[in-house]
């Protein structure tokens, strides 16, 4: 019992140790000056190369620079209006929504399942852990090329399936379920996006596995024991004891996966490309092709700003929350 | 205090490391630029593999023998049809850091740089080398503006070629189609036999848009086809609608997995007998020969339906950007590119034909000899898909419209999208 109480106090205890350090530092004035000197270069670089360029992108997105010749005359929100009316961009938004949704669900569920599996302290745990973690070491480019070969209708797994009389067409399918006509596009789940979800999940599950495993190992055995003494079933222990403890981890995994998914480019570019009828196009691919292939710089910048806003919707609450946690 | 001292020491060490790091990269970049000032030419292209890379190497080594003192740096950027290279080049040109000379498709693609005031006229070089009249006039029009010449055409490919598997055609007693009616008759017979009549690979837009522009040329004929890109012929023209209908009908004869294939994969289907025909520029010849197939025996080539007498040109040209420091050396390289020897060193390896009409035909294979004859007396028309006919921005919009059309097959929507896009042409 006493140890349970101790773990309950774990978080406040950490806070006091965190809080005590700055107090020590404050006494040494030279240290504070030094700390500032250390941070200054990165602050300056980030100010220029991150925030400065974000500002520049915003400026370009409001200009008329839609040819090779720079033209910074003010266009208002014309570029944004254009892209939102554009068939391709509307398709991008649809694809991003469903890709992000399925990708996050798959990564969280699979990662947690595998973490629980490994946490059973079975023989060869290290081997399993490494096998599951391995895809994370690859870049999305490699993943994209490999999965293209595996899923392509004229190669890989489909040749095998064809021998059994099964014809998989979803990789090149242009079908959208249910196909509701909204704006210029048919809204629904594009079948071809599933292939991308599989590839992306394969690569990123290792990461969520590692996160969840660390989380599981952090849950003290005593909590589960106490629940057992109170007569809880294993299922109840999972739902009532383990899962609530994993909440912060799950939150982090979702945030990290969401920003990967919203910005995804390399996997799409190497695996399917924009796809027939743009069923596998994503804002990142669209932005690259609009800006650098067609020289519509202002429209490309507008797409980039929309992507930034989308990511911010996920990230900003996370930052606010973690700031509150530190204070 | 002790801790503070060690921290201070540590920070000084780190700062020193950072500074030396900066110093290193500085000295590296400055030595890099100074060496290019000292006469090393940066030759920019997307010829990184196969016959193209071999051709460029042959050209560069011929140049090296003539001018051993001028260093040549091959700055090729990999990526299909130059998609990545074009992005890199645009960035370098925007930033006023141009390569010594660069590969660019003649026509609109080159003119984008000319209009931006980034290119130098080459009339003096043409005069000095006596090149007037050595290149066909239609070709010179693609690299000239207001009487000034801005590029040297190095190679020519043909865009309106229908490739077919000779064995399939012989086995089924079929003749390669000359007209659209022929095409659909042949396609129906092949379909009945269970052979995919037309292989298409439109993972990149090239595969589908090439077919569409060839159909446009077949329906409209060379003169009206050209007017389409200058804005003199509206996309409302019944010919355009007819072309869209024919294109739509052709799409009924293609392979299921077209959207996951590149153009090479489509030719692979023809090579291994899974499909009978493919419409692609004549760089596809290199693909077939690399599969140990012989022209005239294993695979054949005819002009796409209704385009006899027209030659859809895809030409790579090299220009001279403003602000290059080693101007005289660049001129020497460009002279080599425009010379008969230079063109005959490069083109047989790449599988293209020379842009000059006075080259040595004996150095080329049978297909190229035929193409060289056609090149001399056919009507030359620019290819849209390969950047010659219209600006890149317009082409992207056409590519988007074609991509959507291949799936939706809605002629009305397609014509509307084309019309909207064409407002940028005038």
Interface residues (C-beta under 8 A of the other chain):
Chain A: X28 X30 X31 X34 X37 X38 X41 X66 X67 X68 X69 X70 X87 X88 X148 X152 X153 X154 X169 X171 X172 X174 X272 X273 X274 X275 X276 X277 X278 X288 X289 X290 X292 X293 X294 X295 X296
Chain B: X4 X7 X8 X11 X18 X83 X86 X87 X90 X91 X94 X112 X113 X115 X116 X202 X203 X204 X256 X257 X258 X259 X260 X261 X265 X391 X392 X393 X395 X396 X397 X400 X403 X404 X406 X407 X408
